[in-house]
């Protein structure tokens, strides 16, 4: 084989080899620079959830009546009072007297009531009761409550509506002055296994600006199973992605926790403590 033929074969082999070069080399910006690597996938932050353990430990006794931003007061009977309203109206013709009367402060006009003036009086009596108070929740509070309940349902918790249970317990009672506190107690005993209260207060050190108090009581025994305070801080994500800035690529700023994040953390912590409490019982 001639030298010219060998050279032609070598060039053909080189061209074929060039077609088989991995695509990653095509990603280089210019010759002599390091290979551009594909970014590694961002690891997902794993949070240990208590739902499987809680579901198994609750069993059939899983009905919870939730008081969100409200507590069960210590009254055992409803106080009533009679309130009377009085409405008086005066009807008549008034005649304006021409002229003025001179006084120490100057001239003053004079008006006198006509002969047709009469008094109309109406009285009304009604009963006012001081029953259990229900907190009026804001839209934000309702949203947090919904997320909290949704998370705990994963652990087998069945939430009993306070208003509906109270109505059902009191539907057969008669009388003008029912004991509303006794009706609510009947609703608890007849429809729920546990009473849970979640309240909050302002806390400048917490990420959400609020600090939460959670308590759980057994309705059958009156035992307090949980009673704890927590800021329910979600914390920063494990890895923050890089973002392009004027000074190059820098770690991005972690987004602040939302109210939904806070509600999920609060539910997760409550679920862990509930699961532990069920074991101790």
SVG drawing of the C-alpha trace seen along z (x, -y; Angstrom):
<svg xmlns="http://www.w3.org/2000/svg" viewBox="-104 -92 109 94">
<polyline fill="none" stroke="black" stroke-width="0.4" points="0.0,0.0 1.4,-3.4 2.1,-6.2 -0.7,-8.3 -3.2,-5.5 -2.1,-5.1 -2.6,-8.8 -6.1,-8.8 -7.1,-5.9 -5.7,-7.7 -7.7,-10.8 -10.9,-8.8 -10.4,-7.1 -9.9,-10.4 -13.0,-11.8 -15.0,-8.8 -13.6,-9.0 -14.5,-12.7 -18.2,-11.8 -18.1,-9.5 -16.9,-12.1 -19.3,-12.3 -21.8,-15.2 -20.3,-16.7 -17.3,-18.0 -19.6,-19.9 -20.6,-21.9 -17.2,-23.5 -17.2,-27.2 -13.7,-27.2 -10.7,-24.9 -8.6,-24.4 -11.3,-25.1 -12.5,-22.7 -15.5,-20.5 -18.9,-22.0 -20.5,-19.6 -24.2,-19.1 -25.4,-20.5 -26.1,-17.9 -29.8,-17.5 -30.7,-19.4 -31.3,-16.9 -34.7,-16.9 -34.8,-17.8 -36.3,-14.7 -38.5,-15.3 -39.4,-12.4 -43.2,-12.2 -45.0,-10.5 -48.2,-9.5 -47.6,-5.8 -46.8,-5.4 -49.7,-7.7 -52.2,-5.9 -51.3,-2.6 -51.3,-3.9 -54.6,-5.8 -56.6,-2.9 -60.3,-3.3 -60.1,-6.1 -59.1,-8.8 -61.9,-11.4 -60.6,-14.8 -62.6,-18.0 -60.4,-20.9 -60.6,-24.3 -58.5,-26.7 -57.7,-29.9 -60.3,-29.0 -60.4,-27.2 -63.0,-25.3 -64.0,-27.5 -64.6,-26.2 -68.3,-27.2 -70.7,-24.3 -74.0,-26.1 -75.2,-28.9 -76.2,-32.2 -79.2,-34.2 -80.5,-37.7 -83.6,-39.5 -83.0,-42.6 -85.8,-45.2 -85.7,-47.9 -87.8,-51.1 -88.6,-53.2 -90.3,-56.6 -91.3,-58.9 -93.0,-62.3 -95.5,-63.5 -97.1,-66.9 -97.2,-70.2 -94.8,-72.9 -95.5,-76.6 -92.7,-79.1 -93.3,-82.3 -92.3,-85.4 -89.9,-87.6 -86.9,-87.0 -86.1,-87.1 -83.2,-89.2 -80.9,-87.3 -77.4,-87.8 -75.9,-86.1 -77.9,-88.0 -81.3,-87.4 -82.6,-83.8 -85.4,-82.4 -88.4,-80.8 -90.4,-77.7 -93.4,-76.2 -95.1,-72.8 -98.5,-72.8 -101.6,-71.3 -101.5,-68.1 -98.2,-66.7 -98.5,-63.1 -96.2,-60.3 -95.8,-56.9 -94.1,-54.2 -93.1,-50.7 -91.4,-48.2 -89.8,-44.8 -88.3,-42.1 -86.0,-39.3 -83.6,-36.8 -79.9,-37.0 -77.6,-34.0 -73.9,-33.8 -73.1,-30.6 -69.7,-29.1 -67.8,-31.6 -66.7,-30.7 -63.7,-32.6 -64.3,-34.4 -61.3,-33.3 -59.6,-35.5 -59.0,-34.2 -55.3,-33.6 -56.2,-31.6 -58.7,-29.5 -56.1,-28.7 -53.6,-27.6 -56.2,-25.5 -57.1,-23.7 -53.4,-22.9 -52.9,-21.7 -56.0,-19.4 -55.0,-18.1 -51.6,-17.0 -52.9,-15.3 -55.5,-13.4 -52.5,-11.5 -52.0,-10.1 -55.5,-8.8 -57.0,-11.7 -60.7,-12.3 -61.8,-15.8 -65.2,-16.4 -66.8,-19.8 -67.6,-21.6 -70.6,-23.5 -72.4,-20.6 -71.8,-18.3 -73.2,-20.9 -76.3,-21.3 -76.8,-17.6 -76.5,-17.2 -79.0,-20.0 -81.6,-19.3 -84.0,-17.4 -83.8,-19.8 -86.7,-22.1 -87.2,-25.2 -86.4,-28.9 -83.2,-28.7 -81.2,-25.6 -77.9,-24.9 -75.6,-25.5 -72.5,-24.4 -74.2,-21.1 -75.1,-20.7 -71.5,-21.3 -70.3,-18.8 -72.7,-16.3 -71.4,-17.0 -67.8,-16.3 -68.8,-13.1 -71.0,-11.8 -68.9,-12.6 -65.2,-12.9 -62.4,-10.9 -60.0,-13.9 -60.2,-17.6 -57.4,-19.6 -56.8,-23.3 -54.4,-25.3 -53.8,-29.0 -51.1,-31.4 -49.5,-34.7 -47.2,-37.2 -43.5,-36.3 -40.9,-38.5 -38.2,-35.8 -40.2,-33.2 -39.9,-33.2 -43.7,-33.4 -44.1,-36.1 -46.3,-33.8 -45.7,-31.2 -48.2,-28.3 -49.6,-26.4 -51.0,-22.9 -52.9,-20.8 -54.6,-17.4 -57.0,-15.9 -58.7,-12.6 -62.5,-13.2 -63.1,-9.8 -60.7,-10.4 -60.0,-14.1 -56.3,-13.4 -54.0,-15.9 -51.9,-14.0 -50.1,-16.9 -49.3,-20.5 -46.4,-22.3 -45.3,-25.6 -43.5,-25.8 -42.5,-28.5 -43.1,-26.0 -40.1,-27.3 -39.6,-25.6 -35.9,-26.5 -33.9,-27.1 -33.7,-24.5 -30.6,-22.2 -29.3,-23.5 -30.0,-26.8 -29.5,-27.0 -27.0,-29.4 -28.3,-32.5 -26.7,-34.8 -25.7,-38.2 -23.6,-41.2 -20.7,-39.6 -21.1,-36.2 -23.0,-33.1 -23.9,-33.3 -26.1,-31.2 -29.6,-32.4 -31.5,-33.8 -33.8,-31.3 -37.5,-32.3 -39.2,-33.0 -41.5,-30.4 -45.2,-30.8 -48.1,-30.3 -48.7,-27.0 -45.1,-25.9 -45.7,-26.9 -48.9,-25.0 -47.2,-21.9 -44.3,-22.1 -46.8,-22.6 -48.8,-19.5 -45.7,-17.4 -44.5,-18.3 -48.0,-17.6 -48.2,-14.3 -44.8,-13.2 -45.9,-14.1 -49.3,-12.4 -47.7,-9.2 -45.3,-9.2 -48.3,-10.0 -50.3,-7.0 -47.4,-4.7 -47.1,-6.0 -50.8,-5.3"/>
</svg>
